[in-house]
């Protein structure tokens, strides 16, 4: 059985827990508390890249990752999320159209909610068609913070 590794990054908007197996990172999520860490090079690299992102030095991530779970539809949505450029937003409807399933707007929202690779798979860049912020596992204030952060550095990198 694959050994599981765990590390933490204290971001400006909260503690981020990073989970990995030998083949890559499979979870990056906000948590309230720290527990025992068992890190490896993948986690240390991810922490460095997250730190660069929060310092405004990185737009894109280059980490070994994989989807530990997810339906084929969810994976299609997550892959579409990776194409949203840094500092930009798109609507749930636009993602539904991108995956050629225009009527799946609610399901796209559900897949967004199940994203286990926060920030790396930028679900925070998806907003309502009216421009309003809608849903974010870490809380809407974190989504707004991330969008503002990327907006500040969009043209500098």
NUSEVEX-627830 format. One line per 5 residues: number of its first residue (from 1); for each residue x, y, z of N, C-alpha, C. Coordinates in steps of 0.001 Angstrom, whole numbers, plus 500000, padded with zeros to 6 digits. Layout:
NUM) X Y Z X Y Z X Y Z  ...
// end
This chain:
1) 500837 498815 500000 500000 500000 500000 500883 501249 500000  500459 502226 499215 501167 503501 499140 501222 504178 500498  502390 504645 500871 502507 505421 502101 501919 506801 501861  501241 507347 502866 500657 508673 502758 501501 509669 503539  501676 510852 502950 502460 511915 503556 501557 513125 503806
6) 501931 513934 504790 501110 515088 505147 502003 516235 505569  501667 517418 505073 502387 518618 505466 501433 519794 505538  501916 520894 506092 501078 522075 506270 501801 523320 505800  501015 524243 505299 501529 525550 504911 500633 526601 505567  501257 527532 506278 500505 528623 506920 500424 529777 505924
11) 499312 529842 505217 499114 530884 504208 498550 532143 504861  498535 533250 504142 497941 534477 504686 496442 534350 504961  495803 533311 504408 494358 533156 504601 493993 531864 505335  494964 531248 505964 494673 530073 506765 495643 528928 506529  495472 527916 507349 496337 526732 507277 495893 525855 506113
16) 496861 525446 505303 496592 524562 504179 497252 523220 504470  496447 522171 504409 496955 520800 504591 497209 520200 503216  498369 519578 503056 498773 518970 501792 498978 517473 502036  498285 516659 501249 498411 515205 501351 499012 514657 500067  499881 513665 500212 500547 513081 499049 500760 511590 499257
21) 500953 510923 498145 501457 509552 498106 502704 509616 497237  503379 508504 497060 504623 508521 496286 504442 509084 494876  503260 508891 494276 503062 509328 492893 502656 510795 492762  502349 511462 493870 502018 512874 493761 501109 513389 494857  500833 514693 494774 499931 515370 495695 498506 515030 495289
26) 497639 514723 496250 496245 514446 495911 495247 515286 496697  495723 516086 497632 494802 516930 498381 495519 518178 498880  494886 519335 498642 495357 520615 499159 494097 521339 499627  493914 521414 500930 492682 521991 501457 492949 522817 502705  492084 523790 502928 492151 524592 504142 491643 523779 505319
31) 492356 523878 506443 491954 523176 507676 492060 524153 508846  491441 523779 509949 491465 524633 511138 492638 524338 512061  493113 523086 512038 494150 522680 512989 495247 521890 512306  496408 521916 512926 497538 521104 512482 497499 519759 513188  497989 518741 512512 498233 517462 513186 499654 517048 512819
36) 500024 515852 513142 501400 515408 512909 501717 515387 511414  502868 515931 511062 503316 515955 509667 504276 514815 509400  504158 514251 508216 505117 513277 507701 505352 513699 506261  506376 514536 506047 506554 515130 504726 507476 514300 503833  507431 514639 502574 508355 514093 501584 508713 515228 500623
41) 509524 514946 499617 509969 515984 498684 508800 516608 497924  507776 515811 497602 506611 516341 496893 505921 517434 497717  505747 517167 498989 505081 518135 499867 505957 519369 500049  507244 519175 500241 508144 520322 500413 508159 521196 499162  508145 520585 497982 508081 521323 496724 506753 522078 496621
46) 505660 521438 496998 504345 522075 496958 504302 523284 497905  504856 523128 499089 504901 524234 500057 505694 525410 499475  506825 525127 498852 507640 526181 498228 506845 526896 497144  506137 526133 496312 505372 526744 495229 504174 527539 495755  503509 527031 496794 502422 527796 497408 502955 529095 498007
51) 504109 529019 498653 504717 530208 499236 505021 531240 498149  505572 530789 497027 505839 531683 495904 504543 532301 495372  503488 531502 495290 502186 532000 494832 501687 533113 495762  501723 532870 497051 501228 533859 497996 502111 535105 498068  503379 534984 497693 504270 536150 497644 504128 536908 496324
56) 503303 536380 495415 503121 537035 494122 504217 536725 493121  504963 535644 493355 506086 535281 492489 505759 534158 491510  504584 533557 491640 504236 532387 490824 502796 532487 490359  502597 532200 489055 501249 532133 488471 500812 530691 488262  501746 529845 487891 501448 528458 487538 502184 527511 488475
61) 501607 526351 488641 502198 525344 489516 502740 524200 488686  503858 523673 489138 504495 522541 488480 504755 521483 489550  503676 520799 489915 503811 519748 490933 503245 518448 490387  503796 517347 490857 503217 516046 490534 501955 515904 491365  500830 515687 490696 499564 515560 491403 498706 514512 490699
66) 497690 514083 491391 496733 513160 490781 495402 513295 491501  494355 512839 490829 493024 512855 491431 492839 511547 492183  492738 511629 493498 492582 510444 494334 491179 509863 494210  490224 510734 493880 488854 510292 493661 488199 511272 492724  487025 510928 492260 486291 511801 491351 485690 511016 490208
71) 484500 511428 489808 483831 510791 488678 484464 511306 487388  484221 510618 486276 484741 511137 484999 484256 512575 484724  483012 512882 485077 482497 514245 484883 483272 515237 485741  483470 514926 487025 484207 515829 487913 485623 516068 487395  486268 515021 486955 487636 515141 486437 487660 516024 485186
76) 486655 515907 484341 486555 516759 483153 486435 518228 483577  485610 518494 484587 485451 519861 485095 486771 520351 485681  487420 519542 486519 488679 519961 487149 489736 520268 486105  489796 519456 485056 490759 519720 483988 490435 521035 483279  489150 521338 483120 488752 522610 482503 489142 523784 483401
81) 489034 523606 484715 489400 524682 485643 490871 525062 485490  491709 524087 485188 493146 524345 485045 493448 525271 483877  492489 525444 482963 492724 526299 481792 492346 527764 482037  491762 528069 483199 491400 529459 483498 492684 530210 483825  492998 531238 483065 494261 531958 483301 494312 532642 484667
86) 495506 532752 485179 495785 533456 486430 495203 534864 486357  494533 535266 487413 493997 536614 487476 492709 536818 486704  492178 535761 486110 490936 535848 485338 489851 535023 486020  488624 535280 485633 487510 534484 486141 486672 534010 484966  485847 533024 485222 484847 532601 484255 483643 532090 485038
91) 482548 531913 484353 481324 531488 485025 481190 529966 484993  480314 529472 485840 479996 528047 485846 479451 527653 484467  478663 528528 483875 478094 528282 482540 479209 528158 481506  480223 529018 481597 481342 528938 480647 482097 527622 480789  482250 527150 482012 482901 525842 482212 482030 524735 481623
96) 480724 524811 481845 479806 523816 481273 479928 523789 479750  480012 524952 479139 480173 525023 477677 481535 524480 477252  482558 524790 478037 483911 524336 477717 484002 522801 477684  483240 522156 478572 483269 520681 478586 482168 520090 477696  481540 520966 476882 480518 520574 475912 479306 519914 476564
101) 478877 520507 477675 477708 520015 478400 476984 521236 478982  476440 522060 478085 475895 523373 478421 474843 523356 479530  474124 522261 479660 473039 522200 480647 473507 521729 482026  474796 521551 482181 475323 520967 483425 475847 522011 484409  475293 523217 484380 475808 524295 485219 475801 523912 486697
106) 474702 523354 487182 474632 522943 488602 475636 521840 488911  475770 520899 487992 476725 519801 488195 478162 520326 488190  478432 521344 487382 479755 521973 487384 480020 522567 488767  478996 523229 489335 479123 523768 490692 479408 522678 491702  478731 521540 491564 478965 520408 492462 480373 519858 492329
111) 480862 519778 491096 482231 519287 490867 483243 520263 491453  482974 521551 491280 483835 522586 491858 483951 522387 493366  482822 522121 493989 482763 521925 495434 483568 520713 495893  483733 519741 495026 484457 518505 495376 485942 518569 495021  486390 519692 494499 487798 519846 494134 488669 519704 495382
116) 489571 518735 495368 490457 518484 496507 491841 519103 496337  492016 519899 495298 493334 520496 495062 493198 522019 494974  492788 522603 496095 492556 524051 496158 493772 524817 495663  493530 525907 495022 494506 526850 494473 495203 526263 493248  495710 525047 493331 496379 524407 492190 495366 524180 491069
121) 494207 523631 491407 493067 523550 490485 492205 524750 490884  492258 525843 490117 491749 527135 490590 490227 527304 490561  489542 526544 491386 488086 526664 491468 487673 528032 492006  488588 528736 492663 488275 530078 493165 488058 531068 492027  488454 530723 490820 488307 531620 489667 486940 531490 488990
126) 486079 530630 489506 484760 530438 488905 483733 531234 489706  482977 532049 488979 481989 532934 489608 480635 532755 488919  479607 533361 489482 478282 533311 488866 478246 534112 487575  477291 533795 486691 477209 534526 485416 476908 536004 485603  476356 536362 486759 476078 537774 487045 477282 538481 487674
131) 478402 537763 487793 479614 538346 488356 479749 538187 489863  478725 537635 490506 478771 537436 491964 479622 536231 492335  480237 536321 493499 480958 535168 494036 479935 534162 494534  480151 532914 494171 479246 531849 494605 480095 530707 495126  479850 530301 496346 480448 529116 496931 481955 528997 496857
136) 482534 528610 497942 483943 528243 498006 484132 527494 499315  484731 526307 499235 484899 525480 500437 485597 526206 501569  486538 527069 501236 487263 527795 502266 486506 529005 502788  485386 529336 502165 484616 530522 502535 484757 531592 501460  483692 532338 501250 483700 533355 500194 484763 534429 500400
141) 485079 534737 501655 486101 535762 501884 487455 535291 501368  487729 533977 501458 488997 533452 500931 489002 533513 499404  487866 533196 498798 487748 533279 497342 488018 534718 496895  487394 535680 497572 487586 537096 497231 489053 537498 497421  489664 537039 498507 491063 537357 498775 491947 536822 497646
146) 491733 535569 497240 492544 534959 496181 492379 535714 494862  491156 536092 494534 490919 536843 493296 491589 538213 493365  491492 538893 494493 492161 540192 494663 493675 540042 494571  494197 539009 495204 495636 538731 495198 496136 538537 493766  495443 537689 493014 495854 537450 491633 495707 538710 490789
151) 494687 539486 491075 494500 540742 490337 495659 541703 490526  496235 541723 491746 497365 542613 492034 498616 542238 491242  498807 540933 491031 500055 540454 490415 499897 540025 488966  498683 540070 488452 498376 539561 487104 499338 540087 486040  499575 541377 486039 500412 541973 484995 501868 542127 485393
156) 502219 541677 486567 503605 541818 487039 504438 540588 486784  503807 539456 486596 504568 538213 486430 504770 537889 484962
// end
